[in-house]
């Protein structure tokens, strides 16, 4: 009898793992290979909200403060971890208009939503739980509302009208806006931790699925093609033509391996393996493989490139039409040598990094014939 129970239990676990693979992606059968492929690990940091847990204060009290900072439209501003130490004072930041705008940049709003959902799951205070649930619902609604009709997301919402800041309204991969929105809605739709409770039950899930479908459509249409092959994405894209656009003075139209790594990680884990998605996924992976710079490292403290055994790096900007990296100073002039950038600017910006390293490492374990 015991052996039969154990067999039933083993079968149940296998079925559960299969269902999880269908829901979340990231599972590859490599046959007799000893290597394990974990594509979910590529999204690990993007799902993290540990920066909120490191506040050093009572987490539930801190979460309650966060809810007071939520804007009327349901979003939050970015970079306000210190501000959450106290409830909103009704004033906000006085030194910057943009600092008070609701945004998805640098995991703003999505990070707050994840942390509040986690606090909801562990709280024993029904009043606080109601507040957390309402805040999460409003936050998710903000993300759905902020989506452009073409499927992308702008850096801030609602749109702003000011001379010289038009790029804020473009469809934005910069600071991980679009992939952050996609991953949050995806996790809500499948009730992945910390949304594996009734906190998302009252949301409009058909609307969320529609947003995900539109978002994936935008990702596929905005992927930059070079010589007929899909590659990676720019920082900002036009909402209708999908072309790469300029941002700040030194952020020219480009392809960028930084934000594109997050998009590629989503594609690698996406459960719908349609031909278009498969083509986009492995086109992006192939670009990282082809453009990896081995045994080199950018030291931002000194603004110099140094040798480092075993390291891989990619430069921050590549031309739209060919695989040539470039740099720009605050004067918006494009140069092709890092040392043509003023020293002060070289050490204050991530001109190169190992953005694609984990992508190449994990996908290298998957044989070409099994890359689906």
N, C-alpha and C positions, 0 to 999 in steps of 0.2 A: 504493500500500500504506500509506504513512504517513497519508494522509488518511482511509483506512478505519479505521486504528487510532485516530486522533483521534476519529472519529465514535463508535466503540465506547466509548472512554473517556468521551466526553461523555454518552452514553446511560447508562453505569454510574453516573456522578455524579448524573444526574437521578433515577435509580431510588433511589440511596442517600438523596438528600434527601427523596424521597417517603416512604421507609420511616421516616426520622427524624421527619418530620412526623406520621406515624401513631403513632409510639412516644411522642413527647414533646409533641405539640400545638404551638400557637403559630404555625401557618402559615396565612395567609389570602391567597387569590388576589383581588387587587383589579383584575384586568383591565388596562385601559390606564392606570391611575393610576400616577403617579411615586412615590407615597408607599410606603414600606416599613413593614410592621407587624411588630414583633418583640415578641411576648408573652412569649417566653422571658426577655427582659431583666427582666421583673417578678419573676422568681425568682432572679436572679443573686446578689443579696446573701444570700439565704437559703441558697444552696448554698455560699457562701464559708466557708472556714475559715482565712482569712489571719491571724486573730488568733493562731493557733498558730504560724504561720510567722514572726511578728514577735517571737518570744521572744528573739531575739538569741543563741541557743545552737545547738549542733549539733542539727539537726532529728531525727536518728535517736536520739540519746541522749535528747533531750527526749521523744520518742515512747515510748521504753522506760520513762521515768519515769511517763508517763501511764498505762501499763498497770498499774503497781503501785498506782495510786489507784483502780482499778476496784473497785466494791463486789462483794460475793459474789453479789448478784442480777444483776450485769451492767451496772448503770448507773453514772453518775458524778454527783457534786454539781456545783453551778454556781459560776462565778466563781472558778476555782482556777488560773488561768493562772500566777500567781506560785508557787503551791504545786508545780507540775509542774517547777520548776527543780531539785527534789531528789526522790528516791524517797519513797514513802509511809513515814512513820515509825511507823505503827501507832496513832497517837493521833488525828489529824485536828484539827478546830476545836473549841476548848474553850469558846468564848463563845456558841455557838448550837447548840441541838439540831437545828434545821431545816437548818443549813448542812451537816450531814453526811448528809442524806437524798438518795437517788437521784432525779433529776428530769430532765424534758425542758424546763424553763423556760429562756428566753433561749438556746436552742440547746445547752444542756447535754446531754451524752450523744451527741446527733446530731453535734455539732461534733467531739467526740473520735473518733467512729466514722469520720467523713470524713477526718480528718487521719491516723489510723492506716492507713486503706485506701490513702491516697496514699503513705505511707512504705513500705508493703508493696510497692507497685509499683516503687519506685526502690531499695529496699534490695538489697544483694548478700550480706547475712549471712543464711544459711538459718535459723539459730537465732532471730534476731530476727524474721524473716519468719513463722516458726511462731507466735511470741508475738503478733505483730500480728494474724495471721489468727484466732487463738483469741479475742483480745479483741474483734475486730469481730463475730465470730459470737455471742459472749455478749452484746454490746451490742444487736445486732439482736433476739436472743431476748428481751432485757429489754423492748424496745419492744413486741413482740408480747404478752408476758406482762402488761404494764402496761395493755393495752387493756381497758376495761370491756366487759361483755357487750353493752351497748347501742351500742358502737362508738366512744365517746369515750375520751379519756385524762385522768387526773387530774394535778394539779400534781406530786404526789410519789407514789412507789410503793415498797413496799406502803402501803396505807391506814394512816393514823395516827388515834389516838383521844385527843383532848385537847379541853378546854373552850375555845371561842373560836377554834379553828383548823379547824373543820369544812369550811371552804371549800377546804382543800387537797385534799379528796377529791372535790370536784365536778368535772364535766367542764370542762376548762379551755382556753379560747382565750387567756386572759391570759398574757403573756410568750411567746406563740406556741407553746404546748405542742402542741395538736392539729395545726395545720398543719405544725409541724416533724416530728412523727411521720409524718404522711402523706407529706411530700416525701421523707423519708429512705427509707421503705419503697418508695415509687414508684421512686426512683433505683436502689435495690438490685434491684428486680424487672426493670428494663430494662437493668441493668448500665451505667448512665451513669457517666461519670468522677466520682469515682475508683474506681468499682466495676467497671470494664471489664477485669477480670482474673479469675483463678480464685478470688479471695478470697471470693466469695459462692457458689461452686458447691455447697458442702456444706450450705447453708441449706435449710430447708423452704420452697420457693417457693410451693407450693400454700397453705400456712399464711399466708404473707405476702400473697398475693392475697386470701385471705379477710379478712385484717385490713384491707386497702385497701377492699374492698367494704363492710365494716361501717363503716369510718371515713367513707366518702362518704355512706353512709346516715344516719349521725349528723349530718353537716354539713347535709344537706338537711332533715332533720327539725327541727334546732335553729335554722335560719334564721328570723328573726323576721318574721312577717307583719304588715303594717299596712294596714288597709283592703283586705284581700284580696291585697296585693302583697308579694312577697318583698323584704326589704331587706338588713340586715346582721346581725351576731351580737353577743352580749353577751360579757362577760369570763368568766363562769362560767355553766354551765347544769346543770340537774338531770339526772341520768343517765337517768331514766325518763320524766319529763313534758316534758323538753327546754326548760323555761322558763328565762329569764334569772334569775340568782341574785346575791345580794350577796357581796362578798369582804371585804376589810378595811373598817374603819369608814367611810372616805370613798369606798369602791367599792360604790355601791348597784347594784341591778339596773338594767341599762342596755342600750343598743346602743353599740358602740365602733368607730369607723372605724380605729383603730390596728390591732389584731389582725385585724380583718375584711379589711384590705387584703391580708394574706398569704393568707387563705382565698380571696378573690376572684381573686388571681393564680393559685392552683392550679386553680380552676374554669375560668378562661380558657384554661388550657393542657391541661386534662384531655382525653384522647383519646376517651373515651366521650361522645358528644354526644347523649345521650338527651333526650327532651323535658323531663324534670325538671331535668336538669343545665343545659340551655340556659336554662330559665326562671329557675333560681337564679342563674346567671351574670349574665344581663343585668338581673335585678332588682337585684342588688348594684351593678353598674356604674351603673344608672340612679339609684340612691340617691346615689352619689358625685357624679354629675352635678347632681342636683337640690339638693344641700346644700353645694356648694362655695361658700366665701366668698372672693371675688376681691379681689386687691390689698390683702390684710391679712396680718399676720404676728404670731405670738406670740413675744416676746422673753423667754425663760425667765430670763435673767440679771437682768432687772428685774421680771419678772412682769407685763408690760404688753403690750397689743395695739397694734401700730404699723402705719402704712400702708407698703406696699411694692409698687411697680408690678410687675405680672406674676406676683405670688405667688398661691398658692391655699392655703387652710387649711380644716381641719375641727376642731371642738372634740372633746375627749376623750370626753365622755359625752352621749348623747342619751336622752331618755325612751323607754321600751319601746313606748308606744302612739301617740306622735306625734313629729314631727320638731322637737322643741324641746330645745336643749342645756341642760345644767345643770352645776352645780359643787357640791362638798360639802367642808366643813371636817372636821377630825378629830372634830368633835362629831356627825357623821353627818347634819347638817341640810342639806337641799337648798336651794340658792339659784340664781338665774338671772342673776346679774351677777358677772363675774369679780372685781370689786373688793369684793365682799362676803366674799371669802376673805381670811384674814389674809395680810399681805404676805409673811411668812416662808414660808408654804405656797405662795403663788403662784409663787415663784421656785425651788421645789424639786420641781416636778412638771410633766410635759408636758401642760398643759391644752389645748393646740392644736398642730397641726403639719400638714405637707403630705402626710399619709399617702396620700391618694388621687390625688395629682397625676399620677404616672406612669401609673396606670390610666386616668384620663380622657384623658391625652395620647395614649396608644397606641390606645385603643379609639375615639377620635374619628375615626381614619382609616378605620374600618370602616363602610361604609354600613349603614343599618338593615336593608336586605333581605339583607345578608350576615352578619348577626350570628347565628351558629349555635353 
